[in-house]
Amino acid sequence: MKPTDYNFRVKDSILGLQFLFVAFGALVLVPILTGLDPNVALFTAGIGTLLFQFVNRSCVPPIFLASSFAFIAPISYGVATWGIPATLSGLVAAGFLYVVLSFLIRLKGDEFLHKLLPSVVVGPVIISIGLILSPVAVNMAMGKTGDGVAQLVPFDQAIIISMIALTITILVSLLGKGIFKLIPILMGIIGGYIVSLYFGLIDFSKVPTAAWFAMPNFVAPEFNWQAIVYILPIAIAPAIEHIGDMLAISSVTKQDYLKKPGLKNTLLGDGLATSVASLFGGPPNTTYSEVTGAVTVTKAYNPAIMTWAAICAILLAFIGKLGAILATIPVPVMGGIMLLLFGIIATLGISTLSRANIDFSCPRNMAIVSMILVFSIGGMTFNFGGVPFAGIGLGAMVGIFLNLVLPKAL
């Protein structure tokens, strides 16, 4: 039996819990920031990972699926504009987009996706995701609400807490050894939480009354065309990110998962996991590079370990006190972590352009990149049949359109 073969053993349960621990900080951060239930996110991460494994049962990659950072901005906007149930319908549609792409790949091959979504389009879309989120991070780091309209924590205290959380996250990511290097977000949250305790900002009043075992706050989606049209184009960037993650795990395990089970199946599994997560009220799922890093360090290539991580996530979802404790994390702690995370997202977009050797002396490339950035970040809005197109979704659609219609340089 090869190290990458699926081999379900009870003794791997502890290792699976360890991998969940690596993903935990990022997993719960997305629902906390967007108004969704962290316990639901744990449940849907587990269900999504198991569904992904079932779809790719012919050759299961050792990866874990959980909350996607790329959707933080659209979920936040959608929840504020249409409410959680309507926003969830857009997230369900985003998962179906992955499914459609997977079937197009079956028909036309992998090259189809690269032609439709080249780096010159995907790179600036990813940059836009990070930059659009940056004001929210700054406001929260200063102790304000995400929109900046209310001061929740005194500025002097908030800035100390957020900068300590930020500093710890950066230092752990740079200097951490072994497993600690893989959990900088979790360590930053813990550090900021301890400082918040010192300032007396933690409200534990709801923790004693929370049940030990409780049903997660599942929410069903409600069909809303506006939310669907707004969110759907944003799924483009995570779809491309999926390819990068599959390349990464293939490199780590020396098993070419782009050939078997193939991108047509892994993207299908990711899409179904995202749609199913949204049907329960959870954030979209994506493959977690943190867990891939843990696989690299531990050399634990058995995909069944991720089955145990998924089972542990599902079980933790029903611990009511866990959700109550997570709800006590103060705004500045989250803000400090977000300052780094959203900057990293923008930097990944720049890296995408750099790796593809995009020629910025070419007017065509300049036009595509500049229009995506300005339309996404500048607040441009188009209305078609009463449906507004704005933000990242509009920028992505403009980029795809320009890439298809603008003539190539001679």
C-alpha positions as CSV (number, residue, x, y, z in Angstrom):
1,M,0.0,0.0,0.0
2,K,1.3,3.4,-1.0
3,P,1.5,6.3,1.6
4,T,-1.1,8.2,-0.4
5,D,-3.6,5.3,-0.4
6,Y,-6.8,5.7,1.6
7,N,-6.5,3.7,4.8
8,F,-9.0,4.4,7.6
9,R,-7.6,3.6,11.0
10,V,-8.7,4.6,14.5
11,K,-5.1,5.4,15.5
12,D,-5.1,8.3,13.0
13,S,-7.9,10.1,14.8
14,I,-5.5,12.1,17.0
15,L,-3.6,13.2,13.9
16,G,-6.9,14.2,12.2
17,L,-7.7,16.4,15.3
18,Q,-4.3,18.0,15.0
19,F,-4.9,18.9,11.4
20,L,-8.3,20.4,12.3
21,F,-6.4,22.4,15.0
22,V,-4.2,23.8,12.2
23,A,-7.3,24.9,10.2
24,F,-9.3,26.1,13.2
25,G,-8.3,29.8,13.4
26,A,-9.0,30.5,9.7
27,L,-12.1,28.3,9.7
28,V,-13.9,30.2,12.4
29,L,-12.6,33.6,11.4
30,V,-14.7,33.8,8.3
31,P,-18.1,33.2,9.9
32,I,-17.2,35.5,12.8
33,L,-16.4,38.4,10.4
34,T,-19.4,37.9,8.2
35,G,-22.2,37.2,10.8
36,L,-22.5,33.5,10.1
37,D,-22.4,30.9,12.9
38,P,-18.9,29.4,13.6
39,N,-20.5,26.1,14.7
40,V,-22.3,25.8,11.4
41,A,-19.0,26.5,9.6
42,L,-17.4,23.7,11.5
43,F,-20.2,21.4,10.6
44,T,-20.1,22.3,6.9
45,A,-16.3,22.1,6.7
46,G,-16.6,18.5,7.9
47,I,-19.5,17.6,5.6
48,G,-17.8,19.4,2.7
49,T,-14.6,17.5,3.2
50,L,-16.4,14.2,3.3
51,L,-18.4,15.0,0.2
52,F,-15.2,16.0,-1.6
53,Q,-13.6,12.7,-0.6
54,F,-16.7,10.8,-1.9
55,V,-16.6,12.5,-5.3
56,N,-12.9,11.8,-5.6
57,R,-13.0,8.3,-4.1
58,S,-11.0,6.8,-7.0
59,C,-7.9,8.7,-5.8
60,V,-8.5,10.9,-2.7
61,P,-6.2,13.9,-2.3
62,P,-5.2,14.5,1.4
63,I,-6.7,17.9,1.7
64,F,-9.2,19.6,4.1
65,L,-12.0,22.0,2.9
66,A,-13.2,24.9,5.0
67,S,-14.2,28.6,5.0
68,S,-13.0,30.6,2.1
69,F,-11.5,34.1,2.7
70,A,-12.2,35.1,-0.9
71,F,-15.9,35.4,-0.1
72,I,-15.6,37.6,3.1
73,A,-16.4,40.8,1.2
74,P,-19.4,39.6,-0.8
75,I,-20.9,37.8,2.2
76,S,-20.5,40.9,4.4
77,Y,-22.1,43.1,1.7
78,G,-24.8,40.5,0.9
79,V,-25.8,40.1,4.6
80,A,-26.0,43.8,5.1
81,T,-28.0,44.3,1.9
82,W,-30.3,41.3,1.5
83,G,-29.9,39.3,4.7
84,I,-28.3,36.0,5.4
85,P,-30.8,33.7,3.7
86,A,-30.7,35.6,0.4
87,T,-26.9,35.8,0.5
88,L,-26.7,32.0,1.0
89,S,-28.6,31.6,-2.4
90,G,-25.7,33.4,-4.1
91,L,-23.2,31.2,-2.4
92,V,-25.1,28.1,-3.5
93,A,-24.9,29.4,-7.0
94,A,-21.2,30.0,-6.7
95,G,-20.8,26.3,-5.9
96,F,-22.8,25.4,-8.9
97,L,-20.4,27.6,-11.0
98,Y,-17.6,25.3,-10.0
99,V,-19.7,22.3,-11.0
100,V,-20.4,23.9,-14.4
101,L,-16.7,24.6,-14.9
102,S,-15.9,21.0,-13.9
103,F,-18.2,19.7,-16.7
104,L,-16.8,22.1,-19.2
105,I,-13.3,20.8,-18.4
106,R,-14.6,17.3,-19.0
107,L,-15.8,18.4,-22.5
108,K,-13.0,20.8,-23.5
109,G,-10.0,19.9,-21.3
110,D,-8.1,21.9,-18.6
111,E,-6.8,24.5,-21.2
112,F,-10.3,25.9,-21.6
113,L,-10.2,27.3,-18.0
114,H,-6.9,28.9,-18.5
115,K,-8.0,30.6,-21.7
116,L,-11.2,31.9,-20.2
117,L,-9.5,32.9,-16.9
118,P,-5.9,33.8,-17.6
119,S,-3.6,35.3,-14.9
120,V,-4.1,38.8,-16.4
121,V,-7.7,38.5,-15.3
122,V,-7.4,36.4,-12.1
123,G,-4.5,38.4,-10.6
124,P,-6.2,41.8,-10.4
125,V,-9.5,40.1,-9.2
126,I,-7.6,38.6,-6.2
127,I,-5.9,42.0,-5.6
128,S,-9.3,43.7,-5.5
129,I,-10.6,41.2,-3.0
130,G,-7.8,42.1,-0.6
131,L,-8.0,45.9,-1.1
132,I,-11.7,46.1,-0.9
133,L,-11.6,44.5,2.5
134,S,-8.8,46.6,3.9
135,P,-11.0,49.5,5.3
136,V,-13.0,46.9,7.3
137,A,-9.7,45.6,8.8
138,V,-8.5,49.1,9.6
139,N,-11.8,50.1,11.3
140,M,-11.9,46.9,13.4
141,A,-8.3,47.3,14.4
142,M,-9.1,50.7,15.7
143,G,-12.0,49.3,17.7
144,K,-14.8,50.3,15.4
145,T,-17.5,48.4,13.6
146,G,-16.5,47.2,10.2
147,D,-18.2,50.2,8.5
148,G,-16.6,52.6,10.9
149,V,-19.9,54.2,12.2
150,A,-19.5,53.2,15.8
151,Q,-16.7,52.9,18.3
152,L,-17.0,49.6,20.1
153,V,-13.7,49.6,22.1
154,P,-11.7,52.7,23.2
155,F,-9.1,53.6,20.5
156,D,-6.1,53.5,22.8
157,Q,-6.9,50.0,24.0
158,A,-8.0,48.7,20.6
159,I,-4.8,49.8,18.8
160,I,-2.7,48.1,21.4
161,I,-4.7,44.8,21.2
162,S,-4.8,44.8,17.4
163,M,-1.1,45.5,17.0
164,I,-0.1,42.8,19.5
165,A,-2.4,40.3,17.7
166,L,-0.9,41.4,14.3
167,T,2.7,41.2,15.6
168,I,2.3,37.7,17.1
169,T,0.7,36.4,13.9
170,I,3.6,37.8,11.8
171,L,6.3,36.5,14.2
172,V,4.8,33.0,14.5
173,S,4.5,32.8,10.7
174,L,8.2,33.8,10.3
175,L,9.9,32.3,13.4
176,G,7.6,29.4,14.5
177,K,8.9,25.9,14.4
178,G,7.0,22.7,13.6
179,I,3.3,22.8,14.2
180,F,3.4,26.3,15.6
181,K,4.5,27.7,12.2
182,L,1.2,26.4,10.7
183,I,-1.1,28.1,13.2
184,P,-0.1,31.8,13.2
185,I,-3.7,33.0,13.0
186,L,-4.7,30.9,16.0
187,M,-1.7,32.1,18.0
188,G,-2.4,35.7,17.1
189,I,-6.0,35.4,18.3
190,I,-4.9,33.8,21.5
191,G,-2.4,36.6,22.1
192,G,-4.9,39.3,21.4
193,Y,-7.5,37.6,23.6
194,I,-5.1,37.5,26.6
195,V,-4.4,41.2,26.2
196,S,-8.1,41.9,25.9
197,L,-8.6,40.0,29.2
198,Y,-6.1,42.3,30.8
199,F,-8.1,45.3,29.7
200,G,-11.3,43.7,30.9
201,L,-13.0,43.7,27.5
202,I,-14.2,40.0,27.5
203,D,-17.8,39.5,28.3
204,F,-18.3,36.0,29.6
205,S,-22.0,36.5,30.6
206,K,-23.4,34.3,27.9
207,V,-20.9,31.4,28.3
208,P,-22.3,29.8,31.5
209,T,-25.9,29.8,30.1
210,A,-24.8,28.2,26.8
211,A,-25.6,24.5,26.5
212,W,-22.8,22.0,26.3
213,F,-24.6,20.2,23.4
214,A,-26.6,22.3,21.1
215,M,-27.8,22.3,17.5
216,P,-25.8,24.7,15.3
217,N,-27.8,27.7,14.1
218,F,-28.6,26.3,10.6
219,V,-30.1,28.7,8.1
220,A,-31.8,27.8,4.8
221,P,-31.1,29.9,1.7
222,E,-33.9,32.1,0.1
223,F,-33.8,32.6,-3.6
224,N,-32.6,36.1,-4.5
225,W,-31.5,37.0,-8.1
226,Q,-29.7,40.1,-7.0
227,A,-27.5,38.2,-4.5
228,I,-26.8,35.5,-7.1
229,V,-25.8,37.9,-9.8
230,Y,-23.6,39.8,-7.4
231,I,-21.8,36.9,-5.9
232,L,-21.5,34.5,-8.9
233,P,-18.6,36.2,-10.7
234,I,-16.5,36.3,-7.4
235,A,-16.3,32.5,-7.5
236,I,-13.8,32.9,-10.4
237,A,-10.8,33.6,-8.2
238,P,-11.3,30.7,-5.8
239,A,-11.8,28.4,-8.7
240,I,-8.3,29.3,-10.0
241,E,-7.0,29.1,-6.4
242,H,-8.2,25.5,-6.4
243,I,-5.9,24.6,-9.3
244,G,-2.9,26.1,-7.4
245,D,-3.8,24.1,-4.2
246,M,-4.1,20.8,-6.2
247,L,-0.7,21.5,-7.8
248,A,0.7,22.1,-4.3
249,I,-0.6,18.9,-2.8
250,S,0.5,17.0,-5.9
251,S,4.0,18.4,-5.4
252,V,4.1,17.5,-1.7
253,T,2.9,13.9,-2.1
254,K,4.6,13.2,-5.5
255,Q,1.1,12.1,-6.7
256,D,-0.3,13.9,-9.8
257,Y,-3.9,14.6,-8.7
258,L,-4.4,16.7,-11.8
259,K,-4.3,13.5,-13.8
260,K,-6.2,11.2,-11.3
261,P,-8.8,12.0,-10.1
262,G,-8.3,15.0,-12.3
263,L,-9.3,18.7,-12.1
264,K,-12.7,17.8,-13.5
265,N,-13.4,15.8,-10.3
266,T,-11.6,17.8,-7.7
267,L,-13.4,21.0,-8.9
268,L,-16.7,19.2,-8.9
269,G,-16.1,18.0,-5.3
270,D,-15.1,21.6,-4.2
271,G,-18.2,23.0,-5.9
272,L,-20.6,20.5,-4.4
273,A,-19.0,21.1,-1.0
274,T,-19.5,24.8,-1.3
275,S,-23.2,24.5,-2.4
276,V,-24.0,22.0,0.4
277,A,-22.3,24.2,3.0
278,S,-24.4,27.1,1.9
279,L,-27.6,25.0,2.1
280,F,-27.0,24.6,5.8
281,G,-26.0,28.3,6.3
282,G,-22.2,27.9,6.3
283,P,-19.6,29.9,4.3
284,P,-18.2,28.5,1.0
285,N,-15.6,25.8,1.2
286,T,-12.1,25.9,-0.3
287,T,-9.0,23.7,0.0
288,Y,-6.8,24.8,2.9
289,S,-3.2,25.5,2.2
290,E,-2.5,25.5,6.0
291,V,-3.4,21.9,6.2
292,T,-1.4,21.1,3.1
293,G,1.5,22.7,5.0
294,A,0.8,20.4,7.9
295,V,0.9,17.4,5.5
296,T,4.3,18.6,4.3
297,V,5.7,18.8,7.8
298,T,4.2,15.5,9.1
299,K,4.5,13.6,5.9
300,A,1.1,12.1,6.8
301,Y,-0.2,11.5,3.3
302,N,-3.0,9.1,4.1
303,P,-6.2,10.9,3.0
304,A,-8.2,9.0,5.7
305,I,-6.6,11.4,8.2
306,M,-8.7,14.2,6.7
307,T,-11.7,12.0,7.2
308,W,-10.9,12.1,10.9
309,A,-10.4,15.9,10.8
310,A,-13.9,16.2,9.2
311,I,-15.5,13.9,11.8
312,C,-13.9,16.0,14.6
313,A,-15.2,19.2,13.0
314,I,-18.7,17.8,12.8
315,L,-18.6,16.7,16.5
316,L,-17.2,20.1,17.7
317,A,-20.1,21.9,15.8
318,F,-22.6,20.5,18.4
319,I,-20.7,22.0,21.4
320,G,-22.7,25.1,22.3
321,K,-20.2,26.5,24.7
322,L,-17.6,26.6,21.9
323,G,-19.7,29.0,19.9
324,A,-20.4,31.1,23.0
325,I,-16.6,31.4,23.7
326,L,-15.8,32.3,20.1
327,A,-18.5,35.1,20.3
328,T,-16.5,36.7,23.1
329,I,-13.5,37.5,20.9
330,P,-13.3,41.4,20.8
331,V,-13.3,43.3,17.5
332,P,-9.7,44.6,17.8
333,V,-8.3,41.1,17.9
334,M,-10.1,40.2,14.7
335,G,-9.0,43.5,13.1
336,G,-5.4,42.9,13.9
337,I,-5.4,39.5,12.2
338,M,-7.4,40.9,9.2
339,L,-4.8,43.6,8.6
340,L,-2.3,40.9,7.6
341,L,-4.8,38.5,6.0
342,F,-6.3,40.9,3.6
343,G,-2.9,42.3,2.7
344,I,-1.8,38.8,1.9
345,I,-4.8,38.2,-0.3
346,A,-3.8,41.3,-2.3
347,T,-0.2,40.2,-2.4
348,L,-1.2,36.8,-3.8
349,G,-2.9,38.6,-6.7
350,I,0.4,40.4,-7.4
351,S,2.2,37.1,-7.2
352,T,-0.2,35.6,-9.7
353,L,0.7,38.4,-12.2
354,S,4.4,38.0,-11.4
355,R,4.5,34.2,-11.9
356,A,2.8,34.5,-15.2
357,N,5.3,37.1,-16.4
358,I,2.6,39.6,-17.4
359,D,4.1,42.2,-19.7
360,F,2.9,45.6,-18.4
361,S,4.4,47.4,-21.3
362,C,1.6,45.8,-23.4
363,P,-1.4,48.2,-23.7
364,R,-3.8,45.3,-23.8
365,N,-2.6,43.9,-20.4
366,M,-2.6,47.4,-18.9
367,A,-6.1,48.0,-20.0
368,I,-7.4,44.7,-18.6
369,V,-5.7,45.0,-15.2
370,S,-6.5,48.7,-14.7
371,M,-10.1,48.3,-15.6
372,I,-10.6,45.4,-13.2
373,L,-9.0,47.3,-10.3
374,V,-10.8,50.6,-10.9
375,F,-14.2,49.0,-11.5
376,S,-13.8,46.7,-8.5
377,I,-12.5,49.2,-6.0
378,G,-13.7,52.6,-7.3
379,G,-17.4,52.0,-6.7
380,M,-18.6,51.7,-10.3
381,T,-22.1,50.3,-10.6
382,F,-24.0,49.1,-13.6
383,N,-27.7,48.3,-13.6
384,F,-29.2,45.7,-15.9
385,G,-32.9,45.1,-15.6
386,G,-32.9,46.6,-12.1
387,V,-30.1,44.3,-11.0
388,P,-27.0,46.2,-9.8
389,F,-23.5,45.0,-10.8
390,A,-20.7,46.4,-8.6
391,G,-17.5,45.6,-6.8
392,I,-15.4,42.5,-7.4
393,G,-18.1,40.8,-9.4
394,L,-18.3,43.7,-11.9
395,G,-14.5,43.9,-12.1
396,A,-14.3,40.2,-12.8
397,M,-16.9,40.4,-15.6
398,V,-15.2,43.4,-17.2
399,G,-11.9,41.6,-17.1
400,I,-13.3,38.4,-18.7
401,F,-15.1,40.5,-21.4
402,L,-12.0,42.6,-22.2
403,N,-9.8,39.5,-22.4
404,L,-12.2,37.9,-24.9
405,V,-12.7,41.0,-27.2
406,L,-9.4,43.0,-27.1
407,P,-7.1,42.0,-29.9
408,K,-3.8,40.3,-29.0
409,A,-0.6,42.2,-29.4
410,L,1.1,41.5,-32.7
